[in-house]
Amino acid sequence: MPTQPPNSQTPQPLSGVRVLDFTRVLAGPYCTAMMADLGADVIKVEAAHGDDYRHIGPFKDGESLLFQAINRGKRSIALDLKSPDAIATVKALLADCDVLIENFRPGVMEKLGLSYNALAKDFPHLVYVSLSGFGQTGPNTKKPAYDIIVQAMSGLMDATGEPDGAPTMVGEALGDVAGGLFAAWGTMVALFDCSRTGLGRHVDVALFDGLVSMMPILACRTLMGGETPVRTGNRHPLSAPFGTYPAADGHFALAVLNDRLFATFCDVIGQPELVQDARFTSDPLRRENEPALAEYIDQWASSLPVDQVVHHLSAAGIPASSIQTVAQAWASPQAVERGLASTVTHPDLGVLNVPEQPVHFNGAGRGGRKPAPALNADAGDILNLLNKEQCA
């Protein structure tokens, strides 16, 4: 089903919100891309050489596709923030901005004269979002952080991988994405509060904080259970059978989380007597005796192709799936129907499929967006608009 562009008669949820975006690389641009998807006017402020992601592949005809993916729908202006004239331009723009978001190291905006405290008096309505590796306080506040560093320090890497293997990175920059999500969430909360009070506030977001907070199961076991979680590979640490198992031509994922589903599962694999087996009468016991349970699963699934395994389990109402590639996931009927990607027309690259924020809002269409901007492409329009507003 093709995505439908936004109805011109129905404003997008963030129409009228203007964001001055000082972010670069991934976490901050991910946040502001989601806002642009929903109608916010995002003015991306870049240095003369542009966002670092303009120079990171993969490339097509000299353009970074990574930059295109997470800077869709924004406008670009290049400013030398060491110049007093550029700072004056920033302050003039802020008069008509609702949000400033930056992901410099703590202290950089203060040196530029653009800290929250420096701006709050003149722009009391401003929602000021600072996104950094470790936040504005704490012993690590000055440390540089990339996603791999945050994954390593958060405990996620130590909890990921085979029990007898090395700590393993998650296959996506999840620390950056978590930071971007929490920055967007914090921005929305502060905007909502401003709509009631007329006052903005400083929102302090850290990649480390975000990723640690994205692990509630590990937090529960550590903070309240007193455990030190260990790697369990592709098996759930608390429940069974809950993980990936081999079939004749590949692997499948299976999730059995309660006694009712377990009884149904035992019927499907032709082992109804397992329900009464003392090793498997509760979820904790099933997890404790998972290796023995896995033998029964292997006996059943080893002669069946993955598609048949998934068919039998799904027909019985048991959550199960084949292991899709990333390409298969994006091309799946579910992803297409939900409009997880839509097209933009780039002046040099032509039609591109780019991701779109995943939440559906009643009355707000999907698609109909603009591509990522060329460096400084919108400076004229932005400055002309600024001049008109100053003269009004």
WOGICOR-V380704 format. One record per run of one state. SS is the DSSP state (alpha for helix, beta for strand, coil for the rest). FROM is the first residue (numbers start at 1). TO is the last residue. Records with the same first field share a line. If there is no record, write none. Layout:
# WOGICOR-V380704
SS = FROM-TO / FROM-TO
This chain:
# WOGICOR-V380704
coil = 1-17 / 23-26 / 38-40 / 47-51 / 56-58 / 61-62 / 71-74 / 79-83 / 95-98 / 103-107 / 112-115 / 121-126 / 133-146 / 155-173 / 198-201 / 214-215 / 225-234 / 236-241 / 248-249 / 256-258 / 269-271 / 277-277 / 281-282 / 289-289 / 302-305 / 316-318 / 323-325 / 332-332 / 338-340 / 347-349 / 356-378 / 392-392
beta = 18-22 / 41-46 / 59-60 / 63-64 / 75-78 / 99-102 / 127-132 / 202-206 / 235-235 / 242-247 / 250-255 / 319-322 / 341-346 / 350-355
alpha = 27-37 / 52-55 / 65-70 / 84-94 / 108-111 / 116-120 / 147-154 / 174-197 / 207-213 / 216-224 / 259-268 / 272-276 / 278-280 / 283-288 / 290-301 / 306-315 / 326-331 / 333-337 / 379-391
